[in-house]
Amino acid sequence: MAVGRDRRWSLVRLWTSRPDLNATPGARRLTVDGRRWTRHEKGVADYSTEGRTPYAMSGRCDYVEYLHEGLFLSFERFGALSWEISTGSPVPADLVTAYREGDDAPPA
């Protein structure tokens, strides 16, 4: 799950890892999983990690995101590792309550 904020509203997406898909990002349009996807966003981000992770403590992540009728197809590559593919769908923000660490969150 990813929670973010756009200019006007909160964005919540439920992501599913898709190691079964064999695709490479780059083209403006892709046909993957029986759907025709259109590239929405691509870029590079710096990252840092904490705790157990298969990634380096810090580095760069390439990403490419595609859209198809409200669904998302995401490619991420951390450092020199292979592309990781995920599919995502929007979750109505009013169905999720998110707390920042230190806020008055109920005990887990």
C-alpha distances in whole Angstrom, upper triangle without the diagonal:
4,7,10,14,16,20,20,17,13,10,7,6,4,6,9,11,14,17,20,20,23,22,23,22,25,26,26,25,24,24,22,21,24,22,24,21,22,21,19,19,20,21,21,19,20,18,19,17,18,19,18,17,19,19,22,22,22,22,21,18,19,17,18,16,17,17,19,19,16,14,13,14,13,15,15,18,19,22,25,22,21,19,16,15,11,11,9,10,10,9,12,12,14,13,10,12,11,14,15,17,20,20,21,18,19,20,17
4,7,10,13,16,17,14,10,8,6,5,7,7,11,13,16,19,21,21,23,23,23,21,23,25,24,24,23,24,22,22,25,23,23,20,21,19,17,16,17,18,18,16,17,16,17,16,17,19,19,17,19,19,21,21,20,20,19,17,17,15,16,14,16,16,18,19,16,14,12,14,12,15,14,17,18,21,24,22,21,19,16,15,12,12,9,10,10,10,12,11,14,13,11,12,10,13,13,16,19,19,20,18,20,21,19
4,7,10,14,14,11,7,6,5,7,9,11,15,17,20,23,25,24,27,26,26,24,25,27,26,26,26,27,25,25,27,25,26,22,22,21,18,17,19,19,19,17,18,17,18,18,19,20,21,20,22,21,23,22,22,22,21,19,20,17,18,16,18,18,20,20,16,16,14,16,15,18,17,20,20,24,27,25,25,22,19,18,16,15,12,12,10,10,11,9,12,12,9,10,8,11,11,14,17,16,18,16,19,20,19
4,7,10,11,9,6,5,6,9,12,13,17,19,22,24,27,26,28,26,26,23,24,26,25,25,25,27,26,26,28,25,25,22,21,20,17,15,17,17,18,16,17,16,18,18,20,22,23,22,24,22,24,23,21,21,20,18,19,16,17,15,17,17,20,20,16,16,15,17,15,18,17,20,20,23,26,25,25,22,20,19,17,17,14,14,12,12,13,10,13,14,12,12,10,12,12,15,18,17,20,18,21,23,22
4,7,8,6,4,6,9,11,15,16,20,22,25,28,30,29,31,29,28,25,26,27,25,26,27,29,28,28,30,27,27,23,22,20,17,16,18,18,19,17,19,19,20,21,23,25,27,25,27,25,27,26,24,24,22,20,21,18,19,17,19,18,21,20,17,18,16,19,18,20,20,23,23,26,29,28,28,25,23,22,20,19,16,16,13,13,13,10,14,15,14,14,12,14,14,17,20,18,20,20,23,25,24
4,5,5,6,7,10,13,16,18,22,23,26,28,31,29,30,28,27,24,25,25,23,24,25,27,27,28,29,26,25,22,20,18,15,14,17,17,19,18,20,20,23,24,26,28,29,28,29,27,29,28,26,25,23,21,21,18,18,16,17,16,19,19,16,17,16,19,18,20,20,24,24,27,30,29,29,26,24,23,21,20,17,16,13,14,14,12,15,17,16,17,16,18,18,21,23,22,24,23,26,28,28
4,6,8,10,14,16,20,22,25,27,29,32,34,32,34,31,30,27,27,28,25,26,28,30,30,31,32,29,27,24,22,21,17,16,19,19,21,20,22,23,25,27,28,31,33,31,32,30,31,30,28,27,25,24,23,21,21,19,20,19,22,21,18,20,19,22,21,24,24,27,27,30,33,32,32,29,28,26,24,23,20,19,17,18,17,15,17,20,19,19,18,20,19,23,25,23,25,25,28,31,31
4,7,10,13,16,20,22,26,28,30,33,35,33,35,33,32,29,29,30,27,28,29,31,31,31,32,29,28,25,23,22,18,19,21,22,24,23,25,25,28,29,30,33,34,33,34,33,34,33,31,30,28,26,26,23,23,20,21,20,22,21,18,20,20,23,23,25,26,29,30,32,35,35,34,31,29,28,25,24,20,19,16,16,14,12,15,18,17,18,17,19,20,23,25,23,25,24,27,30,30
4,6,10,13,17,19,23,25,28,31,33,31,33,31,31,28,29,29,27,27,28,30,29,29,30,27,27,24,23,22,18,19,21,22,24,23,25,25,26,27,28,31,32,31,32,31,33,31,30,30,28,26,25,23,22,19,20,19,20,19,16,18,18,21,21,24,24,28,28,31,34,33,33,29,27,26,23,21,18,16,13,13,11,9,11,14,13,14,14,16,17,21,23,21,22,22,24,27,27
4,7,10,14,16,20,22,25,28,30,29,31,30,29,27,28,29,27,27,28,29,28,28,29,26,26,23,23,22,18,18,21,21,23,21,23,22,24,24,25,27,28,27,29,28,30,29,27,27,26,23,24,21,21,18,19,18,20,19,15,16,16,19,19,22,22,25,26,29,32,31,30,27,25,23,21,19,16,14,11,10,9,6,9,12,10,11,11,13,14,18,20,18,20,19,21,24,23
4,7,10,13,16,19,21,25,26,25,28,26,26,23,25,26,24,24,24,25,24,24,26,23,23,20,20,19,16,16,18,19,20,19,21,21,22,23,24,26,27,25,27,26,28,27,26,25,24,21,21,18,18,15,16,15,17,16,12,13,13,16,15,19,19,22,23,27,29,28,27,24,21,20,17,15,12,11,8,8,8,7,10,12,10,12,12,15,16,19,22,20,22,20,22,24,23
4,7,10,13,16,19,22,24,23,26,25,25,23,25,26,25,24,24,25,23,22,24,22,23,20,20,20,17,17,19,20,21,20,22,21,22,22,23,24,25,23,25,24,27,26,25,25,24,21,21,18,18,15,16,15,17,16,12,12,12,15,15,18,18,22,23,26,29,27,26,23,20,18,15,13,10,9,6,5,7,6,9,9,8,10,10,14,15,18,21,19,21,19,20,22,21
4,6,10,13,15,19,20,20,22,21,22,20,23,24,22,22,21,21,19,19,21,19,20,17,18,17,15,16,18,19,20,19,21,20,22,21,23,23,23,22,23,23,25,25,25,24,23,19,19,16,16,13,14,13,14,14,11,9,9,11,12,15,16,19,21,24,26,24,23,20,17,15,11,10,6,5,4,5,9,9,12,11,10,13,13,16,17,20,23,22,24,21,23,24,22
4,7,10,13,16,18,18,21,21,22,21,23,24,24,23,21,21,19,17,20,18,20,18,19,19,18,18,20,21,22,21,23,21,22,21,22,23,22,20,21,22,25,25,25,25,23,20,20,17,17,14,15,14,15,15,12,10,10,12,12,15,16,19,21,24,26,23,22,19,16,14,10,8,5,5,6,7,10,11,14,12,11,14,14,17,19,21,24,23,24,21,22,23,21
4,7,9,13,15,14,17,17,18,18,21,22,22,21,19,19,16,15,18,17,19,16,18,17,17,17,18,19,20,19,21,19,20,19,21,21,20,18,18,19,22,23,23,22,21,17,18,15,15,12,13,13,15,16,13,10,9,9,9,12,13,16,17,21,23,20,18,15,12,10,6,6,4,7,9,10,14,15,18,16,15,17,16,19,20,22,26,25,27,24,25,25,22
4,6,10,11,12,15,16,17,17,21,22,22,21,19,18,15,13,17,16,18,17,19,19,19,19,19,21,21,21,23,21,22,21,22,22,20,18,18,19,22,24,24,23,22,19,19,16,16,14,15,15,16,17,15,12,10,10,10,12,13,16,18,21,22,19,17,15,11,9,5,5,6,9,12,13,17,18,21,18,18,20,19,22,23,25,28,28,29,26,27,27,24
4,6,9,10,12,13,15,16,19,21,22,21,18,18,14,13,17,17,19,17,19,19,19,19,19,20,20,20,21,19,21,19,21,20,18,16,15,16,20,22,22,21,20,17,17,15,15,14,15,16,17,19,18,14,12,10,9,10,11,13,15,18,19,16,14,11,8,6,4,7,9,12,15,17,20,21,24,22,21,23,22,24,25,26,29,30,31,28,29,28,25
4,5,6,9,10,13,14,18,19,20,19,16,15,11,10,14,14,17,15,18,18,19,19,19,21,21,21,23,22,23,22,24,24,21,18,17,18,22,24,24,23,21,18,17,15,15,14,14,16,16,19,18,14,12,10,10,10,12,14,16,19,19,16,13,11,8,5,5,7,10,13,17,19,22,24,27,25,24,26,25,28,28,30,33,33,35,32,32,32,29
4,5,8,10,12,14,18,20,22,20,17,16,13,12,16,17,19,18,20,20,21,21,20,21,21,22,23,22,23,22,24,23,20,17,15,17,21,23,23,22,21,18,17,16,16,16,17,19,19,22,21,18,15,12,12,11,12,13,15,18,17,14,11,10,7,6,8,10,14,17,21,22,26,27,30,28,27,29,28,30,30,31,35,36,37,34,35,34,31
4,7,10,13,15,19,20,22,20,16,15,11,10,13,15,18,17,20,20,22,23,22,24,24,25,27,26,27,26,28,27,24,21,19,21,24,27,27,26,24,21,20,19,18,18,17,19,19,22,21,18,16,13,14,13,15,16,19,21,20,17,14,12,10,9,10,11,15,18,21,23,27,29,32,29,29,31,30,33,33,34,38,38,40,37,37,37,33
4,6,9,12,15,16,18,16,12,11,8,7,11,12,14,14,17,17,19,20,19,21,22,23,26,25,27,26,28,28,25,22,20,21,24,27,27,25,23,20,18,16,15,15,14,16,16,19,19,16,14,11,11,11,13,15,18,20,19,16,13,11,9,7,9,10,14,17,20,23,27,28,31,29,29,32,31,33,34,35,39,39,40,37,38,38,35
4,7,10,14,14,17,15,12,11,8,9,12,14,15,15,17,17,20,20,19,21,22,23,26,25,27,27,29,29,27,23,21,21,24,27,27,25,23,19,18,16,15,16,15,17,18,21,22,18,16,13,13,11,14,14,18,19,18,15,11,10,10,9,11,13,17,20,23,26,30,31,34,33,32,35,33,36,36,37,41,41,43,40,41,41,38
4,7,10,11,13,12,9,9,7,10,12,13,13,12,14,14,16,17,16,18,19,21,24,24,26,26,29,30,28,24,22,21,24,27,26,24,21,18,15,14,12,13,12,15,16,19,20,17,14,11,11,9,12,13,17,18,17,15,11,9,10,8,11,12,16,19,22,25,29,30,34,32,32,34,33,35,35,37,40,41,43,40,41,41,38
4,7,9,12,11,9,11,10,13,15,15,14,12,13,12,15,15,13,15,16,19,21,22,25,25,28,29,27,24,21,20,23,25,24,21,18,15,12,11,10,12,12,15,17,20,21,18,15,11,11,8,11,11,15,16,15,13,10,8,10,9,12,14,17,20,23,26,30,31,34,33,32,35,33,35,35,36,40,40,43,40,42,42,39
4,6,9,9,8,11,10,14,16,14,13,11,11,9,12,11,10,12,14,16,19,20,24,24,28,29,28,24,22,21,23,25,23,20,17,14,10,9,7,9,9,13,15,18,19,16,13,10,9,7,9,11,14,16,15,14,12,9,10,10,12,13,16,19,21,25,28,29,32,32,31,33,31,34,33,35,38,39,41,39,41,41,38
4,7,8,9,12,13,17,18,16,14,12,11,8,11,11,9,11,13,17,20,22,25,26,30,32,30,27,25,23,24,27,24,21,18,15,11,10,8,10,10,14,16,20,20,18,15,12,12,10,12,13,16,17,17,17,14,12,14,13,15,17,19,21,23,27,30,30,34,34,33,35,33,36,35,37,40,40,43,41,43,44,41
4,5,6,10,12,16,16,14,12,10,9,8,11,12,11,14,17,20,23,25,28,30,33,35,33,30,28,26,28,30,28,25,21,19,15,13,10,11,10,13,15,18,19,18,15,13,13,12,15,16,20,21,20,20,17,15,17,15,17,17,19,22,24,27,30,31,35,35,34,36,35,37,37,39,43,42,45,43,45,46,43
4,7,11,13,16,16,14,11,8,6,5,9,10,10,14,17,20,24,26,29,31,34,36,35,31,30,28,30,32,29,26,23,20,16,14,10,10,9,11,12,16,17,16,14,13,13,13,16,18,22,23,23,23,20,17,18,16,18,17,19,20,22,26,28,29,33,33,33,35,34,36,36,39,42,42,44,42,44,45,43
4,7,10,13,13,10,7,6,5,6,10,12,13,16,20,22,26,27,31,32,35,36,35,32,30,29,31,33,31,28,25,21,18,15,12,11,8,9,10,14,15,14,13,11,13,14,17,19,23,24,24,23,21,17,18,16,17,16,17,19,21,25,27,29,32,32,32,35,34,37,37,39,43,42,44,42,44,45,42
4,6,10,10,8,6,5,7,8,12,14,14,17,20,23,26,27,30,31,34,35,33,30,28,27,30,32,30,28,24,21,18,15,12,11,8,10,10,14,15,14,12,10,12,12,16,18,22,23,23,22,18,15,16,13,14,14,16,18,20,24,27,29,32,31,31,34,33,36,36,39,42,42,44,41,43,44,41
4,7,6,5,4,6,9,11,14,17,17,21,23,26,29,29,32,33,35,36,34,31,29,29,32,34,32,30,27,23,20,18,15,13,10,11,10,13,16,13,13,11,13,14,18,20,24,26,25,23,20,17,17,14,15,13,16,17,20,24,27,29,32,31,31,35,34,37,38,40,43,43,45,42,43,44,41
4,5,5,7,7,11,12,15,17,17,20,23,25,27,28,30,30,33,33,31,28,26,26,29,32,31,28,26,22,19,17,14,13,10,11,10,14,15,12,11,9,11,12,16,18,22,24,23,21,18,15,14,11,11,10,13,15,19,22,25,27,30,29,29,32,32,35,35,37,41,41,42,40,41,41,38
4,6,9,10,13,15,17,19,20,23,25,27,29,29,31,31,33,33,31,28,27,27,30,33,32,30,28,24,22,19,16,15,13,13,11,14,15,12,12,10,13,14,17,20,23,26,25,23,19,16,15,12,11,10,13,14,18,21,24,27,29,28,28,31,31,34,35,37,41,40,42,39,39,40,37
4,7,10,13,16,18,21,22,25,28,29,32,32,35,34,37,37,35,32,30,31,34,36,35,33,31,27,25,22,19,17,14,13,11,13,15,13,13,12,15,17,21,23,27,29,29,26,23,20,19,15,15,13,15,16,19,22,25,28,31,29,30,33,33,37,38,40,44,43,44,41,42,43,40
4,6,10,13,15,18,19,23,25,27,30,30,33,33,36,36,35,31,30,30,33,35,34,32,29,25,23,20,16,14,11,10,7,9,12,10,11,10,14,16,19,22,26,28,28,26,23,19,18,15,14,12,13,14,17,20,23,26,28,27,28,31,32,35,36,38,42,41,42,40,41,42,39
4,7,10,13,16,17,21,24,26,30,30,33,34,36,37,36,32,31,31,34,36,34,32,28,25,22,19,15,13,9,9,7,9,12,11,11,10,14,15,19,22,26,28,28,26,23,19,19,16,15,13,15,16,18,22,24,26,29,29,30,33,33,36,37,39,43,42,43,41,42,43,41
4,7,9,12,14,17,20,22,26,27,30,30,33,34,33,30,29,28,31,32,31,28,25,21,18,15,12,9,6,5,5,9,10,9,8,8,11,12,16,19,23,25,25,24,21,17,17,13,13,11,13,14,16,20,22,24,27,27,27,30,30,33,33,36,39,39,40,38,40,41,38
4,6,9,12,15,19,21,25,26,29,30,33,35,34,31,30,28,31,32,30,28,24,21,18,14,11,9,5,5,7,10,11,11,10,9,11,13,16,19,23,25,25,24,22,18,18,15,15,14,14,15,17,21,23,24,28,28,28,31,30,33,33,36,39,38,40,38,40,42,39
4,6,8,12,15,17,21,23,26,27,31,32,32,28,27,26,28,29,27,24,21,17,14,11,7,6,4,6,9,12,13,12,10,9,10,11,14,16,20,22,22,22,19,16,16,14,14,14,14,16,17,21,23,24,28,28,27,30,29,31,31,34,37,37,39,37,39,40,38
4,7,11,14,16,20,21,25,26,29,31,31,28,27,26,27,28,26,23,20,17,14,11,8,6,5,6,10,12,11,11,9,10,10,12,14,17,20,22,23,23,21,17,17,15,15,14,14,15,15,19,21,21,25,26,25,27,26,29,29,31,34,34,36,34,37,38,36
4,7,10,12,16,18,21,23,26,29,29,25,25,23,24,25,22,20,16,14,11,8,6,5,7,9,13,15,14,14,11,11,10,11,12,14,17,19,20,20,19,16,16,15,15,15,14,16,17,20,22,22,26,26,25,27,25,28,27,29,33,32,35,33,36,37,35
4,7,10,14,16,19,21,25,27,27,24,23,20,22,23,20,17,13,11,8,6,4,6,9,12,16,19,17,16,13,12,10,9,10,12,14,16,17,17,16,13,14,14,15,16,16,18,19,22,24,24,28,29,27,29,27,29,27,30,33,33,36,34,37,38,36
4,7,10,13,17,19,23,25,25,22,21,19,19,20,17,14,10,8,6,6,7,9,12,15,19,22,21,19,16,15,12,11,10,11,12,13,15,16,16,14,15,15,16,18,18,21,21,24,26,26,29,30,28,29,27,28,27,28,31,32,35,34,36,37,35
4,7,10,13,16,20,23,23,20,19,16,16,17,13,10,7,6,4,6,9,12,15,18,22,25,23,22,18,17,13,12,9,9,10,10,13,14,15,13,14,16,17,19,20,22,23,25,28,27,30,31,28,29,26,27,26,27,30,31,34,33,35,36,34
4,6,10,13,17,20,20,17,17,14,14,14,11,8,6,5,7,8,11,13,17,20,24,26,24,22,19,18,14,13,10,10,10,11,14,15,16,15,15,17,17,20,20,22,22,24,27,25,29,29,26,27,24,24,22,23,26,27,31,29,32,33,31
4,7,11,14,17,18,16,16,12,12,11,7,6,4,6,9,11,15,17,21,23,27,29,27,25,22,21,17,15,12,12,9,10,14,15,17,16,17,19,20,22,22,25,25,27,29,27,30,30,28,27,24,24,22,22,25,27,30,29,32,32,30
4,7,10,14,15,12,13,10,9,8,5,6,6,7,10,12,16,17,21,24,27,30,27,25,22,21,17,15,12,11,9,10,14,14,16,16,16,18,18,21,21,24,24,25,27,26,29,29,26,25,22,22,19,19,22,24,27,26,29,29,27
4,7,11,12,11,12,9,8,6,4,7,9,10,14,15,19,21,24,27,30,32,30,28,24,23,20,18,15,14,11,12,15,16,18,18,17,20,20,23,23,26,26,27,29,27,30,29,26,25,22,21,18,18,21,23,26,25,27,27,25
4,7,8,7,10,8,7,5,6,9,11,12,16,17,20,22,25,28,31,33,30,28,24,23,20,19,15,15,11,13,16,16,18,18,17,20,20,23,22,25,26,26,28,26,29,28,25,24,21,20,17,16,20,22,25,23,25,24,23
4,7,7,11,10,10,7,9,13,15,16,19,20,24,25,28,30,33,35,32,30,27,26,23,22,18,18,15,16,19,18,21,21,20,22,22,25,24,27,27,27,29,27,29,28,25,24,20,19,17,15,18,20,23,21,23,22,20
4,6,10,10,11,9,12,15,18,18,22,22,26,27,30,32,34,36,33,31,28,27,24,23,20,19,16,18,20,19,21,22,20,22,22,25,25,27,28,28,30,28,30,29,25,24,21,20,18,16,19,22,24,22,23,21,19
4,7,9,10,10,13,16,18,18,21,22,25,26,29,31,33,35,33,30,27,26,23,22,19,18,15,17,19,17,19,20,18,20,20,23,24,27,28,28,30,29,31,29,26,26,23,22,21,19,22,24,26,24,25,23,20
4,5,8,8,11,13,15,14,17,18,21,23,26,28,30,33,30,27,24,23,19,18,15,14,11,13,15,13,15,16,14,17,18,21,21,25,26,26,29,28,31,29,26,26,23,23,21,20,23,26,28,25,27,25,22
4,7,9,11,12,14,13,16,17,20,22,25,27,30,32,30,27,24,22,19,17,14,12,10,11,12,10,12,13,12,16,17,20,22,25,27,28,31,30,33,31,28,28,26,26,25,24,27,29,31,29,30,29,26
4,6,8,9,10,10,13,15,18,20,24,27,29,32,30,27,23,21,18,16,12,10,7,8,10,9,12,13,12,16,17,21,22,25,27,28,31,30,33,31,28,29,26,26,24,23,26,29,31,29,31,29,27
4,5,7,10,11,14,17,20,23,26,29,32,35,33,30,26,24,21,18,14,12,8,8,10,10,14,15,15,19,20,24,25,28,29,30,33,32,35,34,31,31,27,27,25,24,27,29,32,30,32,31,29
4,7,10,12,16,18,22,24,27,30,33,36,33,31,27,26,22,20,16,15,11,11,14,14,17,18,18,21,22,25,26,29,30,30,33,31,34,33,30,29,26,25,22,21,24,27,30,28,30,29,27
4,7,10,13,16,20,22,25,28,32,34,32,29,26,24,21,19,15,13,9,9,13,13,17,17,17,20,21,25,25,28,29,30,32,30,33,33,30,29,26,25,22,22,25,27,30,29,31,30,29
4,7,10,13,17,20,23,26,30,33,30,28,24,23,19,17,13,11,7,6,10,11,14,15,16,19,20,23,24,27,28,30,32,31,34,34,31,31,27,27,24,24,27,29,33,31,34,33,31
4,7,10,14,16,20,23,27,30,28,25,22,20,16,14,10,8,6,6,9,11,13,13,14,17,18,21,22,25,26,28,31,29,33,33,30,30,27,27,25,25,28,30,33,32,34,34,32
4,6,10,13,17,20,23,26,24,22,18,16,12,10,7,5,4,6,9,10,11,10,11,13,15,18,18,22,23,25,28,27,30,30,27,28,25,26,24,25,28,29,33,31,33,33,31
4,7,10,14,17,21,24,22,20,16,14,11,8,6,5,7,8,10,10,11,9,10,12,14,16,18,21,22,25,28,27,31,30,28,29,27,28,26,28,31,32,35,33,36,36,33
4,7,10,14,17,20,19,16,13,11,7,5,4,6,9,11,13,12,12,9,9,10,11,13,14,17,19,21,24,24,28,27,26,27,25,26,25,27,30,31,34,32,34,34,32
4,7,10,14,17,16,14,10,8,6,5,7,9,12,14,15,15,13,10,10,10,11,12,13,16,17,21,23,24,27,27,26,28,26,28,27,29,33,33,35,33,36,36,34
4,7,10,13,12,10,7,6,5,6,9,12,15,18,19,18,16,12,12,10,10,10,10,13,14,17,20,21,24,24,23,25,24,26,26,28,32,32,34,32,34,35,33
4,7,10,10,8,6,5,6,9,12,15,18,21,22,20,18,14,14,11,11,9,10,12,14,17,20,21,25,25,24,27,26,29,29,31,35,34,36,34,36,37,35
4,7,6,6,5,6,9,12,15,18,21,24,25,24,21,18,17,13,12,10,10,10,11,15,17,19,22,23,23,25,25,28,29,31,35,34,36,34,35,37,34
4,6,5,6,8,11,14,18,21,24,27,28,26,24,20,19,15,13,11,10,10,12,16,18,20,23,23,24,27,27,30,31,34,37,36,38,35,37,38,36
4,6,9,11,14,18,21,25,27,31,31,30,27,23,22,18,16,13,12,10,11,14,16,18,21,21,22,26,26,30,31,34,37,36,37,35,36,38,36
4,7,10,13,17,19,23,26,29,30,28,26,22,20,17,15,11,9,7,7,11,12,15,18,18,19,22,22,26,27,30,33,32,33,31,32,34,32
4,7,10,14,17,20,23,26,27,25,23,19,17,14,11,7,6,5,7,11,13,16,19,18,19,22,22,25,27,29,33,31,33,30,32,33,31
4,6,10,13,17,19,23,24,22,19,16,14,11,8,5,5,6,8,12,15,17,20,19,19,22,22,25,25,28,31,31,32,30,31,32,30
4,7,10,14,17,20,21,19,16,12,11,7,6,5,6,9,12,15,18,20,23,22,22,25,24,27,27,29,33,32,34,32,33,34,31
4,7,10,13,16,17,15,13,10,8,6,5,6,8,11,13,16,20,20,24,23,22,24,23,25,25,27,31,31,33,30,32,33,30
4,7,10,13,14,12,10,6,6,5,7,9,11,15,17,20,23,24,27,26,25,27,25,27,27,28,32,32,35,32,34,34,32
4,7,10,11,9,8,5,5,7,9,12,13,17,19,21,24,24,28,27,25,26,24,26,25,26,30,30,33,31,33,33,30
4,6,7,6,6,5,6,9,12,15,17,20,22,25,28,28,31,30,28,29,27,28,27,28,31,32,35,33,35,35,32
4,6,6,8,8,9,12,14,17,19,22,24,26,29,28,32,31,28,29,26,27,25,26,29,31,34,32,34,33,31
4,6,9,10,12,15,18,21,23,26,28,30,33,32,35,35,32,33,30,30,28,28,32,33,36,34,37,36,34
4,7,9,12,15,18,22,24,28,30,32,35,34,38,37,35,35,33,33,32,32,35,37,40,38,40,39,36
4,7,9,12,15,19,21,25,27,29,33,33,36,35,32,33,31,32,30,30,34,36,38,36,38,37,34
4,6,10,13,17,19,23,26,28,31,32,35,34,32,33,31,32,31,32,35,37,39,37,38,37,34
4,6,10,13,16,20,22,25,28,29,32,31,29,31,29,30,30,30,34,35,38,35,37,36,33
4,7,10,13,17,20,22,25,26,29,28,26,28,26,28,27,28,32,32,35,32,33,33,30
4,7,10,14,17,19,23,24,27,26,24,27,25,27,27,29,32,33,35,32,33,33,30
4,7,10,13,16,19,20,23,22,21,23,22,25,25,26,30,30,32,29,30,30,27
4,7,10,13,17,18,21,20,19,22,22,25,25,27,31,30,32,29,30,31,28
4,7,9,13,14,18,16,16,19,18,22,23,25,28,28,29,26,28,28,26
4,7,10,12,15,14,14,17,18,21,23,25,29,27,29,26,27,28,26
4,7,9,12,11,12,15,15,19,21,24,27,25,26,24,25,27,25
4,6,9,7,8,12,13,17,19,22,25,23,23,21,22,24,22
4,5,6,8,11,13,17,19,22,25,22,23,21,22,24,23
4,5,6,8,10,13,16,19,21,19,19,18,19,22,21
4,6,7,10,14,17,20,22,19,19,17,18,21,20
4,7,10,14,17,20,22,19,19,16,17,19,18
4,6,10,13,16,18,16,16,13,14,16,15
4,7,10,13,15,12,12,10,11,14,13
4,7,10,12,10,11,9,11,13,13
4,6,8,6,8,6,9,11,11
4,6,6,8,8,11,13,13
4,6,8,8,11,11,12
4,7,7,11,11,13
4,5,9,11,13
4,7,9,12
4,6,8
4,6
4
